[in-house]
């Protein structure tokens, strides 16, 4: 029985390609493993060690927001009208984070389910009319640095758009 593959391509091309695949595979294996030969016995040991620490430097007494049980939904929704600066956008701009202008407020920052009412980026000043439905820790270890109020927006009004100029 004749191999139809060799009718289409040259056997020299086929076998040289196979040699390249084998050589590449052996190279990748040798890079990722230390080959140890002791008394005619070979063993492989992984070069990479598993990561056992977190990348965020935790201060003593700092709260672990990933494992906490601090998220909660309120029994009733509270109507709000809050103004502040958009500090981040999430879910392709559908949701966003706001830092309020009122520094003495209980919820200094809040997460807004914007329902596609805001299409801008960070830096704009907005007025959010909506309902405070609970507390979320979704971005506590990154953007907010704490658990924040979760708001469902009924209306989002852009008060001022700040244009940042590059200093060249």
Residue pairs with C-beta under 8 A, 6 or more apart in sequence:
5 14
6 14
31 47
32 46
32 47
32 48
33 44
33 45
33 46
33 47
34 44
34 45
34 46
34 47
35 42
35 43
35 44
36 42
36 43
36 44
36 45
56 141
58 64
63 70
65 137
65 140
65 141
65 146
65 147
66 141
68 137
68 147
70 135
70 137
70 147
71 134
71 135
71 136
71 137
71 138
71 147
72 134
72 135
73 133
73 134
74 132
74 133
74 134
77 131
77 132
77 133
77 152
78 131
78 132
79 130
79 131
79 132
80 128
80 129
80 130
80 131
80 132
80 151
81 127
81 128
81 129
82 98
82 100
82 102
82 105
82 107
82 110
82 127
82 128
82 151
83 100
83 101
83 125
83 126
83 127
83 128
83 159
84 98
84 99
84 100
84 101
84 109
84 110
84 125
84 126
84 128
85 98
85 99
85 101
85 123
85 124
85 125
85 126
85 162
86 96
86 97
86 98
86 118
86 120
86 121
86 122
86 123
86 124
86 125
86 126
87 97
87 98
87 99
87 109
87 122
87 143
88 96
88 97
88 122
88 139
88 143
89 95
89 96
89 97
89 118
89 121
89 122
90 96
90 97
90 111
90 139
93 114
93 116
93 118
93 119
93 120
93 121
94 113
94 114
94 115
94 116
95 111
95 112
95 113
95 114
96 111
96 112
96 114
96 118
97 109
97 110
97 111
97 112
97 139
97 143
97 144
97 148
98 109
98 110
98 112
98 126
98 128
99 108
99 109
100 107
100 108
100 109
100 110
102 108
107 132
107 148
107 149
109 144
109 146
109 148
109 149
110 128
110 132
110 148
110 149
110 150
110 151
111 136
111 138
111 139
111 144
111 148
111 149
111 150
111 151
112 118
112 128
112 130
112 151
112 152
112 153
112 156
113 150
113 151
113 152
113 153
114 153
114 156
115 152
115 153
117 153
117 155
117 156
118 126
118 153
118 156
118 158
120 158
120 161
123 161
123 162
123 164
124 158
124 159
124 160
124 161
124 162
125 158
125 159
125 160
125 161
125 162
126 156
126 157
126 158
126 159
127 156
127 157
127 159
128 151
128 153
128 155
128 156
128 157
129 153
129 154
129 155
129 156
129 157
130 151
130 152
130 153
130 154
130 155
131 151
131 152
131 154
132 149
132 150
132 151
133 150
133 151
133 152
134 149
134 150
135 147
135 148
135 149
135 150
136 147
136 148
136 149
136 150
137 147
137 148
139 148
140 146
140 147
140 148
